């Protein structure tokens, strides 16, 4: 029974549940709302925000998990989004370590840069696995739009992912 409660109280269990809710918004609401004819990537936002909130390693794991969940509903090669989202979480956590105590604008900047980089890496990675037609000049505009959108929503997403991935002192005392 103790092991069951340890699994339920795990940060990655909470991140999984957050990811399921965000995936439902990604595939319904944000699939139809297309500013500048670009689908906003809020799962990518959560991947990058998890890197900022909990560090590179947790960001990579959470990003891989979110990408894996997104691959379940896409028709692209299985695991491609997981690889790119995991990289985005790792990169956001790595960029965030350059500052001792990062300010709010630096968190927004790291989420925006890592999201834009992930959007640029996705077509290149798809070429490696044999999917043609994704690497076009339009990708630069898509990367800029997604990066700006994710930078604007970075602070609430970082707060959400901090709640999901970082155990508070009260939870650590309760677990002992």
C-alpha positions in Angstrom: 0.0 0.0 0.0 2.9 2.3 0.7 4.3 1.8 -2.8 0.9 2.6 -4.3 0.8 5.9 -2.4 4.4 6.6 -3.5 3.3 6.2 -7.1 0.2 8.3 -6.7 2.2 11.1 -5.0 5.0 11.0 -7.6 5.7 14.3 -9.5 5.6 12.5 -12.8 2.1 11.1 -12.1 0.9 14.7 -11.6 2.8 15.7 -14.8 1.0 12.9 -16.6 -2.4 14.0 -15.5 -1.6 17.6 -16.4 -0.4 16.3 -19.8 -3.6 14.5 -20.4 -5.6 17.7 -19.8 -3.3 19.8 -21.9 -3.4 17.1 -24.7 -7.2 17.4 -24.7 -7.0 21.1 -25.1 -4.3 20.7 -27.8 -6.3 18.4 -29.9 -9.6 20.2 -29.6 -9.5 24.0 -28.8 -6.0 24.9 -30.0 -6.4 22.8 -33.1 -9.1 25.1 -34.3 -7.7 28.4 -33.0 -5.0 29.2 -35.5 -3.5 32.7 -35.3 -1.6 33.4 -38.5 -2.7 29.9 -39.6 -0.3 28.3 -37.1 -1.4 25.6 -34.6 -0.2 26.7 -31.2 1.8 24.0 -29.5 0.8 24.0 -25.8 2.3 20.6 -25.2 5.6 22.0 -26.3 5.0 24.9 -24.0 4.5 22.6 -21.1 7.6 20.6 -22.1 9.8 23.8 -22.1 8.1 25.1 -18.9 8.9 21.8 -17.1 12.6 22.3 -17.9 12.5 25.8 -16.5 10.5 24.8 -13.4 12.4 21.6 -12.5 15.7 21.5 -14.3 17.1 19.9 -17.4 16.7 16.3 -16.4 13.1 16.5 -15.3 12.3 18.7 -18.3 13.7 16.1 -20.7 11.7 13.3 -19.0 8.5 15.4 -18.9 9.0 16.6 -22.4 9.5 13.1 -23.7 6.3 12.0 -21.9 4.3 14.9 -23.4 5.7 14.2 -26.8 4.9 10.5 -26.5 1.4 11.4 -25.6 1.1 13.7 -28.6 2.5 11.0 -30.9 -0.4 8.8 -29.9 -2.8 11.2 -31.7 -0.5 12.3 -34.6 0.1 10.4 -37.9 3.8 11.3 -37.9 6.5 8.7 -37.2 6.1 7.4 -33.6 8.6 8.9 -31.2 9.5 11.9 -33.3 7.6 14.4 -31.2 8.8 12.7 -28.0 12.4 13.2 -29.1 11.9 16.8 -30.0 9.8 17.7 -27.0 12.3 16.0 -24.7 15.0 18.1 -26.3 13.0 21.2 -25.8 12.5 20.5 -22.1 16.2 19.8 -21.7 17.2 22.9 -23.6 14.9 25.2 -21.6 16.3 23.8 -18.3 19.8 24.2 -19.6 19.3 27.8 -20.8 17.7 28.6 -17.4 20.8 27.4 -15.5 22.8 30.3 -16.9 21.3 32.7 -14.4 21.7 32.2 -10.6 18.2 33.4 -9.8 16.4 33.8 -13.2 14.0 36.7 -13.5 10.6 36.4 -15.0 11.7 37.7 -18.4 14.5 35.2 -18.6 12.1 32.4 -18.0 9.9 33.7 -20.8 13.0 34.0 -23.0 14.2 30.5 -22.4 10.7 29.0 -23.0 10.3 31.0 -26.2 13.8 30.1 -27.5 13.6 26.4 -26.8 10.1 26.2 -28.3 11.2 28.0 -31.5 14.3 25.7 -31.7 12.1 22.6 -31.3 9.8 23.8 -34.1 12.8 24.2 -36.3 14.3 20.8 -35.3 11.1 18.8 -35.9 11.2 19.1 -39.8 15.0 18.3 -39.8 14.4 15.3 -37.6 11.5 14.2 -39.8 13.9 14.2 -42.8 16.2 11.8 -41.0 13.4 9.3 -40.5 12.2 9.6 -44.1 9.3 12.1 -44.1 9.6 14.6 -46.9 7.9 17.9 -47.4 8.0 19.4 -43.9 11.2 21.5 -44.3 10.0 24.6 -46.1 10.6 28.3 -45.6 7.3 28.6 -43.9 8.8 26.8 -40.9 10.7 30.0 -39.9 7.4 31.9 -39.5 5.8 29.0 -37.6 8.8 28.9 -35.3 8.6 32.6 -34.6 4.9 32.5 -34.0 5.0 29.5 -31.7 8.1 30.9 -29.8 6.3 34.2 -29.2 3.0 32.5 -28.2 4.9 30.2 -25.8 6.9 33.0 -24.4 3.7 35.0 -23.6 2.2 32.0 -21.8 5.5 30.9 -20.1 4.9 32.2 -16.6 1.5 30.5 -15.9 2.9 27.3 -17.5 6.1 27.4 -15.4 3.9 27.8 -12.3 1.7 24.8 -13.4 4.7 22.6 -14.1 6.4 23.7 -10.8 3.3 22.5 -9.0 3.4 19.2 -10.9 7.1 18.4 -10.8 8.6 20.0 -7.7 7.7 18.5 -4.3 7.1 21.0 -1.6 8.7 20.7 1.8 5.4 19.8 3.3 5.0 16.9 0.9 8.5 15.7 1.6 7.9 15.7 5.4 4.6 13.9 4.9 6.3 11.1 2.9 8.8 10.3 5.6 
